[in-house]
Amino acid sequence: MADTALTVPLRSPLSQAADRLAAATRSSGGAIRLAELPFLTQLNVRLDAKGAAAAAVGLALDLQLPLQPNTVVRAGELTALWLGPDEWLLVGPPGSERELESRIREAAGDEPVSVTDVSAQRTTLLVAGPRAHDLLAHGCSLDLHPRVFGSGRCAQTTLGRTQVVLVARDEPGAGFWVLVRSTFAGYLADWLLDAATEYL
């Protein structure tokens, strides 16, 4: 029997907001930059941070899992976010889910490990520019000053009443990643555009 399954092209949760985000970026005169980074690989990894699997997985990924609360480790195209004492979110380039999961499971061997592909659960918004801190401060209770929440920091928090994972990027002027559940992405994009009005 012939395969009659239709191939449906991927559609990001914010595909309909892309033009509005780009227009706000242009109108701000460089004060803010808003964009979606769609389809990033996101794997939830759980294992014993003090066990042999943690070191083996780190070697296999060429990226040691962060052990300090709310910290980030980057190596190449991979980013590991600390979510809890035995939980991390591994973020990588689009389409790398299976390969990364295979490397993690192979490295862990017989040690207990949980790897869950949550790539479709969230999308990523980029909020950058000189006023990025001010824009996010409109709806986030964290102190986002670079001395407190600088590069290499992450936190599970709320932004505009939406649960997010907020990541301070390392590169100068790189701003923040805001990882938001796909079902709330449209609302959060609207909130950001509204909050950005004073910079446009």
Residue pairs with C-beta under 8 A, 6 or more apart in sequence:
10 38
10 39
12 36
12 38
12 39
12 123
13 36
13 38
13 123
13 182
13 183
13 185
13 186
14 21
14 36
14 38
14 123
14 125
14 185
14 186
14 189
15 38
16 186
17 36
17 186
17 189
17 190
17 193
18 35
18 36
20 189
20 193
21 34
21 35
21 36
21 189
21 193
22 34
22 35
24 32
24 34
24 193
24 196
24 200
25 32
25 33
25 34
25 35
25 129
27 200
28 129
28 131
28 196
28 199
28 200
30 129
30 130
31 129
31 130
31 131
31 199
32 127
32 128
32 129
32 130
32 131
32 132
32 135
32 196
32 199
33 126
33 127
33 128
33 129
33 132
33 175
34 125
34 126
34 127
34 189
34 192
34 193
34 196
35 125
35 126
36 123
36 124
36 125
36 126
36 185
36 189
37 123
37 124
37 125
37 126
37 177
38 94
38 123
38 124
39 94
39 95
39 119
40 91
40 92
40 93
40 94
40 119
40 124
41 90
41 91
41 92
41 93
41 94
41 95
41 96
41 97
41 100
41 117
41 119
42 89
42 90
42 91
42 117
42 118
42 119
42 121
42 122
42 179
43 89
43 90
43 92
43 97
43 100
43 101
43 104
43 115
43 116
43 117
43 118
43 119
44 83
44 87
44 88
44 89
44 90
44 114
44 115
44 116
44 118
45 57
45 65
45 87
45 88
45 89
45 90
45 104
45 113
45 114
45 115
46 86
46 87
46 88
46 113
46 114
47 53
47 54
47 57
47 86
47 108
47 111
47 112
47 113
47 114
48 54
48 86
48 111
48 112
49 65
49 67
49 85
49 86
51 111
52 111
53 107
53 108
53 109
53 111
53 112
53 113
54 65
56 107
56 108
56 109
56 111
57 65
57 104
57 107
57 108
57 113
58 64
58 65
59 107
60 103
60 104
60 106
60 107
61 75
61 78
61 80
61 90
61 100
61 103
61 104
61 107
62 75
62 76
62 78
63 73
63 74
63 75
63 76
63 78
63 80
64 73
64 80
65 73
65 80
65 82
65 88
66 72
66 73
66 80
66 81
66 82
66 88
67 82
68 82
69 82
70 82
70 153
70 154
70 155
71 82
71 152
71 153
71 154
72 79
72 80
72 81
72 82
72 152
72 153
72 154
72 167
72 168
72 170
73 79
73 80
73 152
74 80
74 170
77 92
77 93
77 96
78 90
78 91
78 92
78 100
79 90
79 91
79 92
79 167
80 88
80 89
80 90
80 91
81 88
81 89
81 90
81 91
81 154
81 165
81 167
82 88
82 154
83 89
83 156
83 165
89 118
89 165
89 179
90 100
90 104
91 124
91 177
91 179
92 100
97 117
97 119
101 115
101 117
104 113
104 115
105 113
105 115
120 182
121 181
121 182
122 165
122 179
122 180
122 181
122 182
123 179
123 180
123 182
123 185
124 177
124 178
124 179
124 180
125 177
125 178
125 179
125 180
125 185
125 188
125 189
125 192
126 175
126 176
126 177
126 178
127 135
127 136
127 175
127 176
127 178
127 192
128 169
128 173
128 174
128 175
128 176
129 173
129 175
130 173
131 199
132 175
132 176
133 144
133 145
133 146
134 199
135 192
135 195
135 196
135 199
136 144
136 159
136 166
136 176
136 178
137 144
138 160
138 195
139 158
139 159
139 160
139 161
139 191
139 195
140 157
140 158
140 159
140 166
141 157
141 158
142 148
142 149
142 155
142 157
142 166
143 149
146 168
149 155
149 166
149 168
150 168
151 168
151 169
151 170
151 171
152 168
152 170
153 167
153 168
154 165
154 166
154 167
154 168
155 165
155 166
156 163
156 164
156 165
156 166
157 163
157 164
157 165
157 166
158 164
159 166
159 178
159 180
159 188
159 191
160 187
160 188
160 191
160 192
160 195
162 180
162 181
162 184
162 187
162 188
162 191
163 180
163 181
163 184
164 178
164 179
164 180
164 188
165 177
165 178
165 179
166 176
166 177
166 178
166 179
167 176
167 177
167 178
167 179
168 176
169 175
169 176
169 177
178 188
180 188
